Amino acid sequence: MKQKFDRLSAECSKIATQRYSTSFSLGIRFLDKELHHPIYAIYGFVRFADEIVDSFHEYNKPLLLAQFKKDCFEAIESGISLNPILNSFQQVVRQYNIDHQLIYLFLKSMEMDLEKHSFNQEKYQEYILGSAEVVGLMCLFVFTGGDINRYYELMPAAKKLGSAFQKINFLRDIGADYENLNRTYFPNVDLANFTEDDKRKIEQEIELELDEALAGIRLLPDSSRRGVYLAYQYYRQLFEKIKLARACAIFSKRFRISNTRKMVLLCDVFLKHKMNMI
């Protein structure tokens, strides 16, 4: 009978992904079908944790996150949770032997977001590792399907991709993070006097990481390459729009890719995959 509950749990993770991210939902649809549930489960887990620290301002966020963390590891240990999102996630962790340290690092970064902060270089790197790079590594456990040698081969590129995505998100949300949440992620940058030079240096970091990530994407198994490449192209397009904007403009405008443009990207990636051009 638990199979019915497991199917419900998987559906909850899928719905959570679709409600919170149309771009990732499109990328997941471009993965081979057997990878859909595991990646929905990972995204649902990280999305719920992120929602606690970003949105539940009228509640005791440290208490909620601590309970979520406790429930998560109890679910992994016992093989079940009455929280459908955690039940779905624990199945994937157990099935693909996802390193528990990655989960600890992710939740540690979420804990860092509970306090108003400005990061130095060390804390910035620690936060990027936990909030983004390890999420890419969780997915990589799924994509490599237990081939540990291939996992370690692709690990550096997966971390670069997660880092680049996160930094693009930081730039896109820089105004809301600074003005509404009092967060300053970029080290050694005064956001009250954010300059074109500050913006350019951050963009150069991202460019290098995107280039290194693309080389790794091309080495992914065929079952996942197309979907990850679509997500890469979406973030690349978003990044190009941000690069064209003035430093002052990114504080007042949240950049996005139109649905029409997303469909164009989808068709382009589909054709490139068919022609073996990725």
C-alpha positions in Angstrom: 0.0 0.0 0.0 2.9 2.4 0.5 3.3 2.4 -3.3 0.2 4.6 -3.5 1.7 7.1 -1.0 5.0 7.1 -2.8 3.3 8.0 -6.0 1.5 10.8 -4.2 4.8 12.0 -2.8 6.4 12.0 -6.2 3.5 14.0 -7.6 3.8 16.5 -4.8 7.5 17.1 -5.7 6.6 17.5 -9.3 3.9 20.0 -8.5 6.2 22.0 -6.2 8.8 22.2 -9.0 6.2 23.3 -11.6 4.8 26.0 -9.2 8.1 27.4 -8.3 10.2 27.2 -11.4 9.0 26.9 -15.0 12.6 27.0 -16.3 13.7 23.9 -14.2 10.4 22.2 -15.1 11.2 22.6 -18.8 14.8 21.3 -18.2 13.5 18.2 -16.3 11.1 17.4 -19.2 14.1 17.2 -21.5 15.7 14.5 -19.3 15.0 10.9 -20.0 11.7 9.9 -18.3 13.3 7.7 -15.6 15.2 10.7 -14.3 12.1 13.0 -13.9 11.0 11.7 -10.5 14.5 11.8 -8.9 15.2 15.4 -10.0 11.7 16.6 -9.1 12.4 15.1 -5.7 15.7 16.9 -5.2 14.3 20.2 -6.4 11.2 19.9 -4.2 13.4 19.3 -1.2 15.7 22.3 -1.8 12.8 24.5 -2.7 11.0 23.9 0.5 14.0 24.6 2.6 14.7 27.8 0.7 11.1 28.8 1.1 11.4 28.5 4.9 14.2 31.0 5.1 13.0 33.4 2.4 9.3 33.6 2.9 8.0 32.6 6.3 8.8 35.9 8.0 5.8 35.8 10.4 6.9 32.4 11.8 9.8 31.1 13.8 12.0 30.3 10.9 15.0 28.8 12.9 12.5 26.4 14.6 10.9 25.4 11.3 14.2 24.8 9.5 15.5 22.8 12.5 12.4 20.6 12.4 12.7 20.2 8.6 16.3 19.1 9.0 15.5 16.7 11.8 12.6 15.2 9.8 14.8 14.9 6.7 17.4 12.7 8.3 14.9 10.7 10.2 13.1 10.0 6.9 16.4 8.9 5.3 17.1 6.7 8.2 13.7 5.1 8.4 12.8 5.1 4.7 9.5 7.0 5.2 8.1 10.4 6.0 4.6 11.7 6.4 5.8 14.9 4.7 5.4 13.9 1.0 8.2 16.1 -0.2 10.6 14.5 2.3 9.3 11.1 1.6 10.0 11.6 -2.1 13.5 12.9 -1.4 14.5 10.2 1.0 13.7 7.6 -1.6 16.0 9.2 -4.1 18.8 9.6 -1.5 18.6 5.9 -0.6 18.2 4.7 -4.2 21.1 6.6 -5.6 23.3 6.5 -2.4 23.5 10.3 -2.4 26.3 11.4 0.0 24.6 12.7 3.2 27.3 15.3 3.6 25.9 17.1 0.6 22.6 17.4 2.4 24.3 18.7 5.6 26.1 21.3 3.6 23.0 22.5 1.8 21.0 22.8 5.1 24.0 24.7 6.7 23.8 27.3 3.9 20.1 27.6 4.6 20.9 28.2 8.2 23.3 31.0 7.2 20.4 32.7 5.5 18.5 33.0 8.8 20.6 35.9 9.8 21.1 39.2 8.1 24.6 39.2 6.7 27.4 40.5 4.5 29.8 37.8 3.4 33.6 37.8 3.4 35.3 35.7 0.8 35.5 32.6 3.0 31.8 32.7 3.9 30.8 33.5 0.4 32.5 30.4 -0.9 31.1 28.3 1.9 27.6 29.6 1.1 27.9 28.9 -2.7 29.2 25.4 -2.0 26.2 24.6 0.2 23.4 26.4 -1.5 24.3 25.6 -5.1 27.3 23.4 -5.8 26.1 20.5 -3.7 22.6 20.6 -5.4 24.4 20.0 -8.7 26.3 17.1 -7.1 23.1 15.5 -5.8 21.7 15.6 -9.3 25.0 14.2 -10.6 24.6 11.2 -8.4 21.3 10.6 -10.3 22.7 11.4 -13.7 25.7 9.0 -13.4 23.5 6.2 -12.0 26.0 4.7 -9.6 29.0 5.1 -11.8 31.3 6.6 -9.1 34.2 7.1 -11.5 32.1 9.1 -13.9 30.7 11.0 -10.9 34.1 12.1 -9.8 35.2 12.9 -13.3 32.2 15.3 -13.8 32.2 16.7 -10.2 34.3 19.9 -10.9 32.1 20.9 -13.9 28.9 20.2 -11.9 30.1 22.4 -9.1 30.9 25.2 -11.6 27.5 25.0 -13.1 25.7 25.2 -9.7 28.0 28.1 -8.7 27.3 30.0 -12.0 23.6 29.5 -11.7 23.6 30.8 -8.1 25.7 33.9 -9.0 23.3 34.7 -11.8 20.4 34.4 -9.4 22.3 36.8 -7.0 22.6 39.4 -9.7 19.0 39.0 -10.8 17.7 39.3 -7.2 20.3 41.8 -5.9 17.8 44.5 -5.2 15.3 42.3 -3.4 18.0 40.5 -1.4 19.6 43.8 -0.3 16.5 46.0 0.3 14.0 43.4 1.6 16.1 40.7 3.2 19.2 42.8 4.1 21.5 40.3 2.5 24.7 41.1 0.7 26.2 38.0 -0.9 29.1 39.3 -3.0 32.2 39.9 -0.8 34.1 43.2 -0.8 31.3 44.9 -2.6 29.4 47.9 -1.2 25.9 47.6 -2.7 25.1 51.1 -1.6 27.7 52.2 -4.1 27.5 49.3 -6.6 29.6 50.3 -9.6 30.0 49.1 -13.2 33.4 47.8 -12.3 31.9 45.7 -9.4 29.3 44.3 -11.8 31.9 43.5 -14.5 34.2 41.6 -12.1 31.3 39.4 -11.0 30.3 38.8 -14.6 33.8 37.7 -15.5 33.7 35.1 -12.7 30.4 33.8 -14.0 31.7 33.7 -17.6 34.6 31.5 -16.6 32.4 29.1 -14.6 29.9 28.8 -17.5 32.6 27.9 -19.9 34.0 25.2 -17.6 30.5 23.9 -16.9 29.7 23.6 -20.6 32.7 21.3 -21.1 31.3 19.0 -18.4 27.7 19.1 -19.8 29.0 17.7 -23.1 30.4 14.7 -21.2 27.1 13.8 -19.4 25.3 10.6 -20.2 22.9 11.0 -23.1 19.9 10.5 -20.7 20.7 13.8 -19.0 22.8 15.9 -21.3 19.9 17.5 -23.2 18.0 18.6 -20.1 21.0 20.1 -18.4 22.0 21.9 -21.6 18.6 23.4 -21.8 18.9 24.8 -18.2 22.4 26.0 -19.1 21.1 27.9 -22.2 18.2 29.4 -20.2 20.7 30.8 -17.6 23.0 31.9 -20.3 20.2 33.9 -21.9 19.3 35.4 -18.6 22.9 36.3 -17.9 23.3 38.0 -21.3 20.3 40.2 -20.5 21.8 41.2 -17.1 25.1 42.0 -18.7 23.5 44.5 -21.1 22.0 46.4 -18.1 23.6 49.2 -16.2 24.7 48.4 -12.6 22.1 50.7 -11.2 19.3 49.1 -13.3 19.6 45.7 -11.8 18.4 46.9 -8.5 15.0 48.0 -9.8 14.3 45.3 -12.4 14.0 41.5 -12.1 15.2 40.1 -15.4 13.3 37.1 -16.8 13.1 35.1 -20.1 9.8 35.4 -21.8 7.7 32.2 -22.4 8.1 32.8 -26.1 11.9 32.9 -25.8 11.8 29.8 -23.6 10.0 27.9 -26.4 12.6 29.1 -28.9 15.4 27.8 -26.7 13.6 24.5 -26.2 13.3 24.0 -30.0 16.9 25.0 -30.5 18.2 22.6 -27.9 16.0 19.8 -29.3 17.4 20.3 -32.8 21.0 20.5 -31.6 20.5 17.3 -29.6 19.0 15.5 -32.7 22.0 16.7 -34.8 24.5 15.7 -32.1 25.7 19.3 -31.8 25.6 19.7 -28.0 
